């Protein structure tokens, strides 16, 4: 290493200026450190000139913290979230122009497919931007500090922002729960607040969940006009406890089911089993309360026949019959998908909506071994989604349709839907 090269090497704690060139997975901006190494900066957007401080220095990359915006890029705007301005981890894209969000997220998705799944050529990506862009979240899980005040956690911290609320939330969701004059809760607990399709607010207290896990036990009911949350989507009504999973964006359930219906109907014209024309089987995996059940039952049923849908989810809160699905032949199984997939009757169609960690090789292998003709795979993390697509490819399935749904505006998160069919 030359004397000149040694002089420009970046060290932990050192500050320097950097131009952000593009976005990476996780909502971080990418530029080049003074020594030429790739540098990742949370809060940096394309075109920004920033002063940053190196936090982690590795052989091939540097992670740095944003110190100051020297010159904002063309996509940087005033923050749309006061909680994020105070350091909350809710809206990491609060200062990004909403008009460029979908384009950036599509680029991130395609980059992950190239890097992780080794997919260079994809079908044209349907980019769908959900409205509204603020006030879209109908359910929230809040932390509670040692003083009993509820709020949003700071980025990378257990500390809470309790004096202001995130602007993702639909109006009224945390009135009286967050803020200077809000009520108090059990220190260390979590508070789940939901506004359902009837406009009723449900507030319950639960214990804090460990990282990556959901806790569904209700310790105390704070506010409950009815026993269950009532949600309507895809022309059907669903009832379930406030702790059960439901899509966060008010427009997401109807959007996802509409896409699934359109894709499956378009591909179903000439794929009815000739040997079993009176009956079909479909799988709804990680099915929650059964959002996709009507679409699967109605779109995949052969003419004059019927479809039995097997809906599988490990969540006890999601278990049980849904009165809104009366007339649909559906069997709910409360179990982990990998434990029961091999025991279910062979399906013609599968929809799976795994958690952020993805489905994984075992589940995808089990599903592919059942030889469905069509699979709709829903992913909420582009990296694990890309990894899962690599497994599908290994199992003989081809990526036929692809959609990026901007279902988490103001954040780096988004949803991806893929239609997979057996390779010819």
Secondary structure, DSSP 8 states (H G I E B T S, - for coil): --HHHHHH---TT-EEEEE--EEETTTEEEEE-TTS-EEEEET--TT-EEEEEEEEE-SSEEEEEEEEEEE--TTB---S-HHHHTTBSS-TTTTB-HHHHHHHHHHHHHHHHHHTS-------EEEEE-S-SSS-B-EEEEEE-TTS-EEEEBTTSS-EE-SS--TTB-TTTTTTTSSTT-----TTEEEEEEE-TTS-EEEEEEE---TT------SEEEEESSSSEEEEETTEEEEE-TTS---SBTTHHHHHHHHHHHHHHHH-TT---GGGTTEEEEEEET-TTTTTHHHHHHHH--TT-EEEEEEEE--GGG-S--GGGTTS-EEEEES-HHHHGGGS---SEEEEE--TT---HHHHHHHHHTT-SEEEEEESSHHHHHHHHHHHHHTTEEEEEEEEEE-STTSS--EEEEEEEE--
